[in-house]
Amino acid sequence: MIVPFPTQNDLASRSAIVGSTGGQIVAFYTTDSIYEAEARRMVTSAKRLGLALSPTPMQSTGSWVKNASMKAEFLLAERKATRGPLLYVDVDAVFHRDPWPALLEYDCDISVYYHLDGRLASGTILINDTPSAHKLIAVWRDRSNANQEIWDQVVLQEIIAEDLQSGKPKYRVKKLPVSFCWIFDRLTNGLPETVYIEHLQASREAKIKPRLFGRIDGHVARRRERTTDIELILNADQSS
């Protein structure tokens, strides 16, 4: 089951709360890649909710994993430059609802989503403006730079796990609900009543492999169908 994208009427009825005071939302994308189109779609979905967002273009390293490892470096710079709560979202996502009314209640250093199997997902990260949050992102940056062939979210999960196992945790980590990091066709995530942020998994396109008789992998086909549906609604809203 796939959650329908909100209609224009649904958004208009909440005009008093969208775009309300919150924190800063940040994202980045690699230039000359499929992620440029992802960035445009994300920005359009944010604007219709009154959310300010301007993804940062970055030069590709030539490797999908190395590109992902730039996340910690990017976030450390953004955390240093910004006061107040900071929300990072992967650029291949769309916003369904303003996340700030809920996220501003989170009293922690950092908040991330964990899949039911225990794997951390770094597609959506809330980073509050605390000394420990700054320190955690700096440690993540240093370790990512030293291990650029290891997926960024694996590195972050290891740092958080080591801190918890120390007996005297330095970081206050809160788990995000799936509604802030929902993957549209992953039924094992569960189906939240409210979806704030939906991730569209552009990595499926980046990792696409040739198949017999030109057939498209099912995961890629579902992504393309979903992005087409979303863009039809976004384009209709812009026209109206």
N, C-alpha and C positions, 0 to 999 in steps of 0.2 A: 504493500500500500504506500502511496506517495502523497505527502501533504500538498494540497493545492496552494499555489502562490496567492497571497492576498489580493483581492480586487481593489480597484481604485476607490470604490465606495467604502470599503472596509477601512482603508487608510484615511480617508477624509473624515470619518467619524471619530478618529483618534487624533485629530489635528492639534488638540490642546496639549497632548503629552509628547508627541514626536518632536525631536529636535530640542528636547528639554535639556537643561544643564546637566552635563555629564563630564566624561573625560575625553581624552584624545584617542581616535582610532587610527591605526597605522597599518600599512601593508607595503610590500615591495614586489617587483616583478622584473624578470630579465628581458632586456630589449631584443628585438629581432627574433621573437619566439611566439608560440601560441599564447603565452601569458599576457601579451599586450591586449588581446581581445578579452581575456578574463578580467583584466583590470577595468576595461570600459564597462563591462557588464556589472561588476561589483560597484563601481561609482554610481551608475544609474540606479541600482537598487538602494543605495544609501541615500541618494538625493531625494528619492520619492518619500523617504521617511524623515527628511530634514537633518540627516546626519552628515557632518562635514568629513570628507575623506579625499585624500589625494595620494594615491599609491606612488612610491618612489621607484623610478627606473634604475636598474643596475645592470652592469655588463655581465653577461654569462661567463662562467668559467669553462664551459664546454662539457660539464658533467652535471647530471641531475642531482646526484648526491652532494657534490661540492657546492652547487647552487643553494641547496637546502641548508648547508652548513654555514652559509652567510647570515642566517637568521639571527643568531646570537649576537654577531657583530653589529648588525643593523639595529637590533633592539637595545643594545647597550648604549649606542649613540642616541637613540630616540629617548631612552629613559633619562639620560643625562641632560637632554635638551628640553624636556617637558616636565612641567609640574602637574601634580594631580594624577588620577588613575590613567593608566595607559592600556588600551586594548589592542592586541595584535590579532589580525585575522588573515589567513592565507588568501591570496588574491583570487583564487578560483572558488570564491564563495559569494553568496548573495545574502542580503539582510531581509528578513521577513518583518521584524519588529524592532523597535528601539531597545537595545539591550541595557541601557544605563539605569532605568528605574530599578531593575533587579540587581545589576552588578554593583551599584553603589552601596549596597547593603553588605558586601563581602568584606569582612574584617580579616584580612590575611595579607601575606606578602605577595603571593602569587597563586593563581587558580588555573588549573588545567583539567582537561578531560581525560579519563581513563576508560578504555574499552572494557567490556565485561570480562575479557580474558586477562586483564591487568596491564595491558600495554598503554603507555602514555601516548596521546595524540597532541601534537604541537600546532594544530591548525588554528586553534583559538586559544589565546593566552591573555589572562588579565594580570597586569603587573602594577601593583599599587606603589605609591610614592613613599617607600620606606627604606631605611638603610639596609635592611636584610635583603630586600628585593633587588636593590642595586648590586649588592655583593653576589647574590645568586646568579644574576645575569652576567656579571663579570667572570665568575668561575665557569659558567657555561661557555662564554666566548673563548676563554683561554683553552678550555679542553676541546672545544670544537675546532679551533685553529690548529691544535696539535694532532687532531684525528679527523681530517677532512674527508676521509673515505668512510666514516661512520655516520649514519643517519642522525641528524640533529636531535630528533626526539628521543632516540636511544641514549644519547649522551645526557640529555636533561633528566631522563628517568633514572639513570645511574646516579647522578648527583643527588637527586632527591632521596633515593633509596639509601644511599650511603649516609646521608644526614640523619634519616630516621633511625637507622641502625646504630648510630653513634651513642644513643642513649640520652644525649643532650642536643636535640635538634635546634639548629640556628634559624631555620626557615619555617614560617607558618604557611603551610600549603593546604589549600581547599580544593576539593574536586568539583569541577564544573558539571552540571547536568548535561545530558546528551542534547538538550534543546539548544545549547550554544555551540555545538560541534556536530550537528546532525548530518550524516551521509545519506543522501536521498534514497538509496536502494539497499542499504545494509540493514536488513530486518532484525538482525541480532542486536542492534543498538536499542531496540525498543521504539515505540512510537509515542513521543511526548505530546501532551495536549497542546502545548504552544511551542512552535519552532521560532527561535530568534535568528539563528544563523545556519544556513544550509551550505554544505561543502559539496562541490561538483566534481572533484577528483580529476583535474586536468592531467595528473600524472599518468592516467590511463592512456591518454593520447601521446604523451612524451615517451612512454615505454612500449608503444604499439609494435607488434611483431607481424611480419607477413604470414598470412594463413592461406590454406589451400583454396584455390579458385577465387582468391581475393575476398574471401568471407571476412566479416568484421567480428571481432571478439564480442561476446555478449555484454561484457562490462562496458566496453566502448560504445556499443550500440545503445545501451540504456542511458549512458551519459549524454550522447548526442540527442536522443529523444527528449531528455529532461531539459537540456539547455535550450533546445528549440522552443519548447513550451514556455519557458521562462522569458525568453527574448521576445516572443510574440506579445506577451502581456506587457513587458516593459516598453516595447515600441508603441503599443497601443496607448499606453498612458502618456508617453511623450507627445504623441500626435494630438491627444485630446487636451 
